[in-house]
Amino acid sequence: MKPLTGFDFFEVDENEPPPAVPEGLAALRELRRDDLFRVGGKGPTFRVVQSYGDTMKTAVKEGTAGRVLYVVQGVTSDYQVEVYPTSGGTLDRTGPSVVPAGVARKVESVRRNGSTRLPRAQASFDRHFDVLAQQFPDYGALELHHDEKAGGDNGHGSERQFGYCTVDPPFCIAFAAKIEQMPDEYIDGLMAHEFGHAIDHRYGRKALEAHFGKRLPDSVERRADKIAEYVFGRPIEYGQMDVQCIDCGGKAGRPRRLG
């Protein structure tokens, strides 16, 4: 398989009628870079990152840092569409298919204007996840989700509430779409804070104190800030509306009123 160095876009000639091909292959041909899709109308959502002609795409699982690549391929013998994880840049046919073969004939396109709903947050997530994976290679899966409920009032006003992190596995960080309107230093601050929670939830306070060789705060929120500082190397500040930020000229330390 060729390395992912540039993109081979698949373009449809609108002046020609689409060929009479089975439903699964027709849907596969329509997928373009950054399109989101599910196979069989259920299961994980994938994002196309590269095309190899009409019937093979390379994809990543949406909401992850994209470390594992998947090949989406039409099987012409029975007109099924299947998704396989790759191993070392080659198609791994020995492992199980990511989706059940019985439902693999239908590919449901869920195109969202050619991009994810949280493109700036996703970029920040990917940067933070790369650092996390270097320092905690056994962390496992962590996903970024879009959830408008993440922007609701948690007792300190909805204007400063943007996201949350799940307490139990499978761990995920979720943000409301309004985070996309924030300056970069605030997106990074909010993301680092939630990563602090994610690390705390995964390992626990005692293990992390042993790892860092330092005592961590009793407060869950202050502990998330301090973990983020130790892992990512920059202290979390509190700027406008007491929202977390990085290098924004804000206040050092979490305001007392926030607990």
GILINJO-V414118 format. One record per backbone hydrogen bond with DSSP energy under -0.5 kcal/mol. NH is the residue of the N-H (numbers start at 1). CO is the residue of the C=O. If there is no record, write none. Layout:
NH&CO, NH&CO
This chain:
5&3, 9&7, 11&9, 14&12, 16&13, 21&19, 26&22, 27&23, 28&24, 29&25, 30&26, 31&27, 31&28, 34&48, 35&32, 37&46, 38&108, 40&38, 40&106, 42&39, 46&37, 47&60, 48&35, 49&58, 50&58, 52&56, 57&72, 58&50, 59&70, 60&47, 61&68, 62&45, 62&60, 64&61, 69&67, 70&59, 71&84, 72&57, 72&70, 73&71, 73&82, 74&55, 75&80, 76&74, 78&75, 79&75, 80&75, 81&104, 82&73, 84&71, 86&69, 87&90, 90&87, 92&85, 93&91, 98&83, 103&100, 104&101, 106&103, 107&105, 108&38, 108&106, 109&107, 110&36, 115&112, 119&116, 122&118, 123&119, 124&120, 125&121, 126&122, 127&123, 128&124, 129&125, 130&126, 131&127, 132&128, 133&129, 134&130, 135&131, 136&132, 139&136, 143&171, 144&63, 145&143, 145&173, 147&145, 147&175, 150&147, 151&148, 152&149, 160&157, 161&158, 162&160, 164&174, 166&172, 173&143, 174&164, 175&145, 176&162, 179&176, 180&177, 181&178, 182&179, 186&183, 187&183, 188&184, 189&185, 190&186, 191&187, 192&188, 193&189, 194&190, 195&191, 196&192, 197&193, 198&194, 199&195, 200&196, 201&197, 202&198, 203&199, 204&200, 208&204, 209&205, 210&206, 211&207, 212&208, 213&209, 214&209, 223&219, 224&220, 225&221, 226&222, 227&223, 228&224, 229&225, 230&226, 231&227, 232&228, 233&229, 237&245, 238&251, 239&237, 239&243, 242&239, 243&240, 245&237, 246&185, 251&238, 253&236, 258&255, 259&256
